[in-house]
Amino acid sequence: MLALRSSHDALDHSRAMVVQAMADGAVHYGINTGFGALANKTIDAEQLADLQRNILLSHACGVGEPVPPEITRLMLQLKIHALGLGQSGISRSTFRQLLTFDRLGLTPWIPSRGSVGASGDLAPLAHMCLPLIGRGEVWDEAGKGKKDAAEAMQLLGIEPVQLKAKDGLALINGTQLMAAYGAYVCERALVLQKEADILAAMSLEALQGSAVPFDQRIHLIRPHEGQKKVAENVRKLLKHSEIMDSHRDCGRVQDPYCLRCVPQVHGASRDALAFAANTVEIELNSVTDNPLVFKNGDILSGGNFHGQPLALALDFAAIALAELASISERRAYLLLEGHDGLPKLLMQDTGVNSGFMMPQYTAAALVSENKVLCHPASVDSIPTSLGQEDHVSMGSISALKLHSVLRNVEHVLAVEFLCAAQALDFRAPLKPGHGVLIAHELLRDRIGHADQDYEIRGDLDICATILRQGELATALEAEIGPLA
């Protein structure tokens, strides 16, 4: 409650500064001027409410598939947080309307395309905020489609808000679309990177690979943080392995890179994702509006809305995630080759059966798609607003691509999960390390061993769901303790 009161105090103070500035007759961008290329046009006092309403209407020109409702809710909450920091000058009534939407779970329907990530995410945020004034669309109760915002508000007894000076601009300036996608993916990646280590350990055991490359001494003399953590995780997962003990003196000198270099590859991705997460965290607690209102009454126009910090970080995160899938697909391929007693294609009676040939095709297709998606959006710029906004970040494109890469990576890792479990079946009665055994048993509780061809997509969906919901990491950590 104290935090909320403090937020309202800061909000009210910045609003008072805006009101005072208008009373003094000063000209301030977006408060009593036009927007973008029209910044030099002064607006009469009696037209200020129209100015703020019109900015929502004119900027709501997004297209394409909608932003997923879970990310839209994040956008709304991030906008509330940013405005609540008290340097935007928004009116209490408009801020309260945002709080009402969040409290009642009224989720705007937002087309995902249309932002160039420069003056913030203008078009998506305009669509997000149109329902505040009774325009635009919201998600239906099932989260499956859209319905008219005015009708939904009427059912809930919500009256459209009347925007005041500065309100419209404060609502649509900001990086909340980019930041919401970034936060959503980075949070998922924190778990997914652990699950990638688990799957690598499963494949290593199934392929009777060597544990030597995970020796702590190797990683202490190249002490990248992610690399050390991955090696530590794999060592922990391999403890008490009968499979490892059975071939300890087999004479194999080196494994392929997809096994031997797991700490280096997974670790580099971890470090890149940590950089992205740190950038997103800074952004979540930043004021990205324009102009900004300061305690002494100064109203300053700057460029905090520019999405370049996020654009670079989200492009980097996409590359990092894609590499987890790239090396995973190589391990899945290796599992199918018939090494060290494993049947080719992981099935005994092949010919009439294709075994697990085709899931690797799916993984290969997704890995290839990721290579296209990982072309950095942040290196592009197309001037907008008649040249006033002459360098833009394209960070929204970085964000949307990152989300697509995440979904592809989950499915590629699902392929390795299914194949590694099938391969481990052929190592019985020898047991893998305790951590790997838990992972194998978790999947076998849902999916049985395959002796002949079947419709495999359902099992891949089960594997992807287990990974997406973090069940694999949760189950292991409950038994063997936290993974790094």
RODO-770532 format. One line per 3 residues: their letters; for each residue x negated, z, y of C-alpha. Coordinates in nm, 4 decimals. Each point is the difference from the previous one (the first is absolute). Example, Ala and Ser with C-alpha at 12.3 -4.5 7.8 and 13.67 -1.06 7.14 Angstrom:
REM residues 2
as	-1.2300 0.7800 -0.4500  -0.1370 -0.0660 0.3440 .
***
This chain:
REM residues 484
mla	0.0000 0.0000 0.0000  -0.2861 0.0798 0.2389  -0.1518 -0.3413 -0.0686 .
lrs	0.3317 -0.1706 0.0751  0.0414 0.1956 0.3246  -0.3532 -0.0889 0.1039 .
shd	0.0707 -0.3644 -0.0759  0.3153 0.0079 0.2098  -0.1835 0.1691 0.2860 .
ald	-0.2654 -0.2735 0.0005  0.2672 -0.2689 -0.0293  0.2020 0.1420 0.2890 .
hsr	-0.3104 0.0334 0.2187  -0.1021 -0.3629 -0.0530  0.3579 -0.1090 0.0661 .
amv	-0.0021 0.1912 0.3265  -0.3172 -0.1854 0.0996  0.1746 -0.3341 -0.0594 .
vqa	0.3027 0.1049 0.2027  -0.2239 0.1217 0.2828  -0.1963 -0.3260 -0.0010 .
mad	0.3208 -0.1991 0.0415  0.1190 0.2298 0.2766  -0.3303 -0.0536 0.1829 .
gav	0.0569 -0.3753 -0.0062  -0.3204 -0.0739 -0.1937  -0.0123 -0.3109 -0.2157 .
hyg	-0.0923 0.0636 -0.3639  -0.0173 -0.2515 -0.2816  0.3045 0.0006 -0.2245 .
int	0.1717 0.2748 0.1941  0.1113 -0.2083 0.2951  -0.1703 -0.3326 -0.0765 .
gfg	0.0496 -0.2749 -0.2512  -0.2013 -0.0148 -0.3214  -0.3043 -0.1978 -0.1136 .
ala	-0.0363 -0.3143 0.2077  0.2808 0.1316 0.2237  -0.1905 0.3160 0.0978 .
nkt	-0.0171 -0.1117 0.3638  0.3798 -0.0114 0.0387  0.1381 0.3194 0.1533 .
ida	0.3435 0.1098 -0.1254  0.2637 0.1589 0.2260  0.1069 0.3559 -0.0837 .
eql	0.3545 -0.1018 -0.0949  -0.1383 -0.2387 -0.2640  -0.2371 0.2401 -0.1754 .
adl	0.2442 0.0871 -0.2804  0.0593 -0.3728 -0.0612  -0.3768 -0.0536 -0.0050 .
qrn	-0.0488 0.2535 -0.2796  0.2950 -0.1254 -0.2044  -0.1152 -0.3590 0.0408 .
ill	-0.3474 0.0729 -0.1275  0.1491 0.1090 -0.3324  0.2301 -0.3016 -0.0166 .
sha	-0.2606 -0.2585 0.0977  -0.2768 0.1373 -0.2212  0.2150 0.0317 -0.3127 .
cgv	-0.0927 -0.3454 -0.1295  -0.1630 0.0843 -0.3325  0.0532 -0.2063 -0.3130 .
gep	-0.0650 0.0209 -0.3713  0.0521 0.2549 -0.2735  0.0809 0.3522 0.1207 .
vpp	-0.2489 0.2819 0.0255  0.0663 0.2238 -0.3052  0.2258 0.2936 0.0936 .
eit	-0.2606 0.2603 -0.0977  -0.2484 -0.1542 0.2443  0.2667 -0.0368 0.2694 .
rlm	0.0713 0.3717 -0.0255  -0.3711 0.0624 0.0517  0.0059 -0.2269 0.3053 .
lql	0.2886 0.1967 0.1482  -0.1704 0.3337 -0.0630  -0.3301 -0.1244 0.1429 .
kih	0.1779 -0.1217 0.3125  0.1635 0.3412 0.0402  -0.3369 0.1704 -0.0404 .
alg	-0.1774 -0.2270 0.2482  0.2689 0.0381 0.2655  0.0140 0.3753 -0.0639 .
lgq	-0.3632 0.0325 0.1059  0.1384 -0.0269 0.3506  -0.1928 -0.2779 0.1680 .
sgi	0.2574 -0.2762 -0.0109  0.2578 0.1206 0.2509  0.3005 -0.0713 -0.2232 .
srs	0.3300 0.1656 0.0845  0.1241 0.2974 -0.2011  0.3246 -0.1821 -0.0901 .
tfr	-0.1795 -0.2977 -0.1549  -0.2452 0.2261 -0.1832  0.2927 0.2008 -0.1347 .
qll	0.1586 -0.3196 -0.1315  -0.3152 -0.0713 -0.2011  0.0138 0.3518 -0.1436 .
tfd	0.3650 -0.0502 -0.0938  -0.0753 -0.3200 -0.1888  -0.2780 0.1715 -0.1905 .
rlg	0.2067 0.3100 -0.0763  0.2950 -0.2009 -0.1326  -0.2175 -0.2448 -0.1945 .
ltp	0.1277 -0.2984 0.1967  -0.2676 -0.2613 -0.0708  -0.0292 -0.3122 0.2191 .
wip	-0.0301 -0.3385 -0.1686  -0.3170 -0.1667 0.1320  -0.1190 -0.3584 -0.0634 .
srg	-0.3650 0.0277 -0.1018  -0.1443 -0.3019 0.1851  -0.0415 -0.0474 0.3730 .
svg	-0.2670 0.2439 0.1182  -0.3466 -0.1187 0.1044  -0.1211 0.3590 0.0240 .
asg	-0.0958 -0.0080 0.3664  0.2476 0.1723 0.2318  0.0760 0.2013 -0.3064 .
dla	0.2495 -0.1171 -0.2583  0.2463 -0.1259 0.2587  0.2490 -0.1993 -0.2083 .
pla	0.0221 0.2421 -0.2972  0.0358 0.3005 0.2292  0.2676 -0.1783 0.2041 .
hmc	0.1977 -0.0528 -0.3214  -0.0600 0.3622 -0.0965  0.1360 0.1257 0.3313 .
lpl	0.2915 -0.2390 0.0572  0.2321 0.2234 -0.2052  -0.0609 0.2825 0.2472 .
igr	0.2109 -0.1970 0.2484  0.2525 -0.1128 -0.2622  -0.1532 -0.3410 -0.0689 .
gev	-0.1852 -0.1494 -0.2951  0.0254 0.1025 -0.3653  -0.0750 0.2952 -0.2255 .
wde	-0.0475 0.0333 -0.3753  0.3114 0.0756 -0.2016  0.0343 0.3271 -0.1888 .
agk	-0.1494 -0.1459 -0.3187  -0.3010 -0.1422 0.1819  0.0756 -0.3448 -0.1432 .
gkk	0.1304 -0.1930 0.2995  0.0791 0.0195 0.3694  0.3100 0.0779 0.2005 .
daa	0.0966 0.0020 0.3658  -0.1566 0.2946 0.1809  0.2997 0.0620 0.2259 .
eam	0.2309 0.0375 -0.3010  -0.2413 0.2342 -0.1765  -0.0364 0.2120 0.3135 .
qll	0.3745 0.0210 0.0476  0.0443 0.1329 -0.3541  -0.2578 0.2706 0.0737 .
gie	0.1402 0.0821 0.3435  -0.3079 -0.1195 0.1912  0.0492 -0.1461 0.3469 .
pvq	-0.2384 -0.2718 0.1239  -0.2553 0.1362 0.2449  -0.0348 -0.1320 0.3546 .
lka	-0.3657 -0.0803 0.0585  -0.1642 0.1251 0.3164  -0.3039 -0.1287 0.1888 .
kdg	-0.3092 -0.0315 -0.2230  0.1982 0.0726 -0.3192  0.0112 -0.3508 -0.1425 .
lal	-0.3689 -0.0625 0.0621  -0.0971 0.3360 -0.1509  0.2028 -0.0834 -0.3094 .
ing	-0.1573 -0.3383 -0.0729  -0.3592 0.0595 0.1116  -0.2049 0.1483 -0.2822 .
tql	-0.1636 -0.0712 -0.3339  0.2583 0.1668 -0.2220  0.0547 -0.2959 -0.2371 .
maa	-0.3729 -0.0407 -0.0664  -0.0536 0.3748 -0.0241  0.2965 0.0547 -0.2330 .
yga	-0.1152 -0.2683 -0.2425  -0.3539 0.1348 0.0202  0.1058 0.3593 -0.0656 .
yvc	0.2269 -0.1027 -0.2862  -0.2678 -0.2042 -0.1774  -0.2858 0.2414 0.0660 .
era	0.1988 0.2885 -0.1453  0.0760 -0.2038 -0.3121  -0.3626 -0.1095 -0.0235 .
lvl	-0.1212 0.3604 -0.0157  0.1695 0.0292 -0.3396  -0.0523 -0.3576 -0.1128 .
qke	-0.3780 0.0253 0.0351  0.0016 0.2942 -0.2413  0.2156 -0.1956 -0.2418 .
adi	-0.2427 -0.2926 0.0165  -0.2752 0.2395 -0.1141  0.2191 0.1203 -0.2864 .
laa	0.0689 -0.3552 -0.1164  -0.3688 -0.0863 0.0200  -0.0770 0.2979 -0.2241 .
msl	0.2690 -0.1130 -0.2464  -0.1497 -0.3493 -0.0159  -0.3526 0.1380 -0.0294 .
eal	0.1025 0.2067 -0.3032  0.1971 -0.2834 -0.1580  -0.2974 -0.2350 0.0390 .
qgs	-0.2482 0.2629 -0.1246  -0.1915 -0.0286 0.3245  -0.2845 0.2217 0.1072 .
avp	0.0404 0.3205 0.1987  -0.3578 -0.0217 0.1277  0.0869 -0.1898 0.3229 .
fdq	0.2108 0.3003 0.1050  -0.2861 0.2485 -0.0263  -0.0032 0.2152 0.3134 .
rih	-0.3703 -0.0604 0.0625  0.0573 -0.3702 0.0577  0.2482 0.0663 0.2780 .
lir	-0.1911 0.2761 0.1718  -0.2718 -0.2460 0.0958  0.2539 -0.2432 0.1514 .
phe	0.2359 0.2607 0.1372  0.2949 -0.1967 0.1316  0.2849 0.2482 -0.0039 .
gqk	0.2494 -0.2207 -0.1830  -0.2537 -0.1015 -0.2633  -0.0815 0.3637 -0.0780 .
kva	0.3684 0.0899 -0.0306  0.0824 -0.2864 -0.2360  -0.2904 0.0826 -0.2303 .
env	0.1071 0.3642 0.0008  0.3573 -0.0970 -0.0915  -0.1073 -0.2191 -0.2910 .
rkl	-0.2340 0.2679 -0.1354  0.2879 0.2456 0.0124  0.2363 -0.2398 -0.1770 .
lkh	-0.2490 -0.0716 -0.2807  -0.0638 0.3633 -0.0942  0.0378 0.0774 -0.3722 .
sei	0.0200 -0.3667 -0.0958  -0.0333 -0.0711 -0.3717  -0.0189 -0.3718 0.0753 .
mds	-0.3018 0.0461 0.2265  -0.1719 0.2192 -0.2578  0.0601 -0.2576 -0.2725 .
hrd	-0.2105 -0.2707 0.1687  -0.2480 0.2095 0.1957  -0.2942 -0.1506 -0.1946 .
cgr	0.1333 -0.3542 -0.0338  -0.2902 -0.1541 0.1904  0.2088 -0.1786 0.2623 .
vqd	-0.2085 -0.0282 0.3142  0.2501 -0.1005 0.2693  0.3700 -0.0618 0.0466 .
pyc	0.1488 -0.2720 0.2231  0.0302 0.0909 0.3661  0.3752 0.0647 -0.0209 .
lrc	-0.0879 0.3068 -0.2090  -0.3510 0.0878 0.1111  0.0610 -0.0314 0.3751 .
vpq	0.3343 0.1800 0.0213  -0.1448 0.2768 0.2218  -0.1527 -0.2503 0.2393 .
vhg	0.3070 -0.2256 0.0269  0.2761 0.2619 -0.0112  -0.2130 0.2214 0.2216 .
asr	-0.0428 -0.2631 0.2697  0.3763 -0.0520 0.0036  0.0510 0.3736 0.0338 .
dal	-0.2339 0.0176 0.3001  0.1745 -0.2942 0.1674  0.3418 0.1547 -0.0618 .
afa	-0.1230 0.3305 0.1431  -0.1035 -0.1829 0.3184  0.3428 -0.1652 0.0207 .
ant	0.1811 0.3288 -0.0608  -0.2005 0.1707 0.2737  0.0845 -0.2794 0.2454 .
vei	0.3682 0.0229 -0.0881  -0.0024 0.3783 0.0379  -0.1459 -0.0299 0.3497 .
eln	0.2670 -0.2570 0.0851  0.2808 0.2209 -0.1291  -0.0959 0.2650 0.2522 .
svt	-0.0578 -0.2348 0.2931  0.2100 -0.1138 0.2941  0.0246 -0.3787 -0.0145 .
dnp	0.2577 -0.0559 0.2719  -0.0528 -0.1672 0.3387  -0.0029 0.1062 0.2779 .
lvf	-0.1024 0.3590 -0.0727  0.1120 0.3032 0.1956  -0.2498 0.2799 0.0665 .
kng	0.0581 0.3620 0.0974  -0.1188 -0.0460 0.3586  0.2603 -0.2720 0.0545 .
dil	-0.2320 -0.2992 -0.0463  0.1668 -0.2912 -0.1747  -0.2719 -0.2224 -0.1426 .
sgg	0.0305 -0.3408 -0.1598  -0.2506 -0.0657 -0.2780  -0.0296 -0.1523 -0.3441 .
nfh	0.0569 0.2749 -0.2574  0.2669 -0.2180 -0.1597  -0.2597 -0.2537 -0.1169 .
gqp	-0.0140 0.0011 -0.3788  -0.3653 -0.0959 -0.0500  -0.1133 0.3338 -0.1512 .
lal	0.2769 -0.0202 -0.2585  -0.0364 -0.3740 -0.0577  -0.3643 0.0343 -0.1016 .
ald	0.0608 0.3109 -0.2106  0.3003 -0.1458 -0.1840  -0.1841 -0.3242 -0.0749 .
faa	-0.2847 0.2112 -0.1406  0.2455 0.2058 -0.2076  0.1494 -0.3162 -0.1491 .
ial	-0.3452 -0.1200 -0.1064  -0.0770 0.3414 -0.1505  0.3224 0.0088 -0.2010 .
ael	-0.0413 -0.3594 -0.1134  -0.3408 0.0843 -0.1464  0.1542 0.2705 -0.2167 .
asi	0.2245 -0.2685 -0.1474  -0.2798 -0.2559 -0.0285  -0.2197 0.2202 -0.2179 .
ser	0.3015 0.1272 -0.1945  0.0932 -0.3555 -0.0998  -0.3552 -0.0515 -0.1313 .
ray	0.0313 0.3092 -0.2195  0.3360 -0.1204 -0.1307  -0.1580 -0.3357 -0.0850 .
lll	-0.2840 0.1769 -0.1814  0.2489 0.1985 -0.2075  0.1474 -0.3262 -0.1302 .
egh	-0.3308 -0.1555 -0.1118  -0.0247 0.1866 -0.3295  -0.3106 0.2130 0.0578 .
dgl	-0.1245 0.2662 -0.2403  0.2803 -0.0069 -0.2523  0.2911 -0.0658 0.2329 .
pkl	0.2199 -0.2905 -0.1116  0.0022 -0.2961 0.2329  0.2936 0.0126 0.2382 .
lmq	0.0578 0.3568 -0.1226  0.2207 -0.0991 -0.2916  -0.0861 -0.0449 -0.3675 .
dtg	0.2231 -0.2927 -0.0886  -0.0753 -0.2578 0.2710  0.0830 -0.3650 -0.0172 .
vns	0.3647 0.0541 -0.0625  -0.0375 0.2792 0.2579  -0.1672 -0.0444 0.3382 .
gfm	-0.0691 0.3706 0.0303  -0.0924 0.1209 0.3476  -0.1244 -0.3371 0.1201 .
mpq	0.2582 -0.0507 0.2706  -0.0134 0.3298 0.1919  -0.3559 -0.0918 0.0953 .
yta	0.1364 -0.3256 0.1474  0.2325 0.2076 0.2158  -0.2876 0.2218 0.1106 .
aal	-0.2121 -0.3064 0.0789  0.2801 -0.1512 0.2096  0.0444 0.3188 0.2011 .
vse	-0.3737 0.0441 0.0532  -0.0183 -0.3573 0.1259  0.2965 0.0550 0.2320 .
nkv	-0.1743 0.3061 0.1403  -0.3004 -0.2137 0.0935  0.2279 -0.2030 0.2269 .
lch	0.1708 0.3101 0.1391  -0.3355 0.1607 0.0788  -0.0977 -0.2615 0.2557 .
pas	-0.0168 0.2269 0.3060  0.2841 -0.0376 0.2461  -0.2022 0.1912 0.2581 .
vds	-0.2349 -0.2938 0.0617  0.2882 -0.2033 0.1425  0.1541 0.0048 0.3471 .
ipt	0.2617 -0.2179 0.1689  0.0677 0.0696 0.3706  0.3544 0.1094 0.0873 .
slg	0.2020 0.0886 0.3122  -0.1200 -0.3061 0.1908  -0.3593 0.1122 -0.0449 .
qed	0.0479 0.3549 0.1282  -0.0530 0.1202 -0.3556  -0.2921 -0.2286 -0.0739 .
hvs	-0.1534 0.1863 -0.2935  0.2216 0.1426 -0.2718  -0.0886 0.1889 -0.3190 .
mgs	0.2383 -0.1496 -0.2587  -0.0037 0.3511 -0.1466  0.3574 -0.0281 -0.1202 .
isa	-0.1083 -0.2869 -0.2245  -0.2842 0.2194 -0.1282  0.2592 0.2668 -0.0781 .
lkl	0.2412 -0.2298 -0.1815  -0.2798 -0.1578 -0.2046  -0.1354 0.3419 -0.0904 .
hsv	0.3379 0.1012 -0.1401  0.0133 -0.3167 -0.2105  -0.3524 0.0627 -0.1292 .
lrn	0.0972 0.3544 -0.0996  0.2915 -0.1251 -0.2098  -0.2203 -0.2601 -0.1682 .
veh	-0.2677 0.2584 -0.0773  0.2545 0.2295 -0.1636  0.1040 -0.2816 -0.2330 .
vla	-0.3588 -0.0991 -0.0843  -0.0854 0.3597 -0.0859  0.3170 0.0114 -0.2112 .
vef	-0.1403 -0.2858 -0.2088  -0.3215 0.1924 -0.0630  0.1994 0.3143 -0.0819 .
lca	0.2028 -0.1804 -0.2659  -0.2992 -0.1822 -0.1484  -0.2272 0.3042 -0.0037 .
aqa	0.2633 0.2076 -0.1794  0.0457 -0.2742 -0.2598  -0.3767 -0.0212 -0.0506 .
ldf	-0.0387 0.3767 -0.0357  0.2510 -0.0075 -0.2867  -0.2574 -0.1939 -0.2023 .
rap	-0.2597 0.2751 0.0462  0.2089 0.2542 -0.1914  -0.0572 0.2398 -0.1631 .
lkp	-0.2837 0.0552 0.2491  0.1274 0.1642 0.3164  -0.1084 -0.0907 0.3531 .
ghg	-0.0984 0.2530 0.2656  0.2600 0.2618 0.0792  0.0991 -0.1644 0.3300 .
vli	0.0277 -0.3445 -0.1557  0.1995 0.1446 -0.2898  0.2553 0.1473 0.2408 .
ahe	0.0382 -0.3375 0.1731  0.0403 -0.1777 -0.3332  0.2582 0.2469 -0.1281 .
llr	0.1963 -0.0160 0.3249  0.0431 -0.3737 -0.0390  0.0697 0.0203 -0.3719 .
dri	0.2878 0.2372 0.0740  0.1628 -0.2926 0.1865  -0.1371 -0.3094 -0.1751 .
gha	-0.0901 -0.0538 -0.3656  -0.2883 -0.1932 -0.1547  0.0720 -0.3730 -0.0295 .
dqd	-0.0488 -0.1697 -0.3394  0.1679 -0.3267 0.0963  0.1015 -0.1952 0.3088 .
yei	0.2831 0.1353 0.2102  0.1360 -0.0281 0.3528  -0.2857 0.1803 0.1724 .
rgd	0.1212 0.0103 0.3585  0.2046 0.3145 -0.0519  -0.3067 0.1906 -0.1144 .
ldi	-0.2017 -0.1266 0.2954  0.2735 0.1283 0.2296  -0.0166 0.3409 -0.1696 .
cat	-0.3771 0.0101 0.0455  0.0297 -0.0995 0.3663  0.2653 0.2658 0.0620 .
ilr	-0.2178 0.2713 -0.1553  -0.2848 -0.1017 0.2309  0.2190 -0.0460 0.3079 .
qge	0.1556 0.3435 -0.0350  -0.3347 0.1670 -0.0634  0.1061 0.1309 -0.3399 .
lat	-0.3286 -0.0894 -0.1676  -0.2188 0.1902 0.2457  0.2433 0.2926 0.0104 .
ale	0.0101 0.0348 -0.3793  -0.3784 -0.0066 -0.0323  -0.0685 0.2404 0.2832 .
aei	0.2491 0.2467 -0.1438  -0.2094 0.0097 -0.3196  -0.3622 -0.0507 0.1017 .
gpl	0.0014 0.1080 0.3645  -0.0236 -0.1974 0.3249  -0.1710 -0.3384 0.0076 .
a	-0.2230 -0.0785 0.2950 .
***
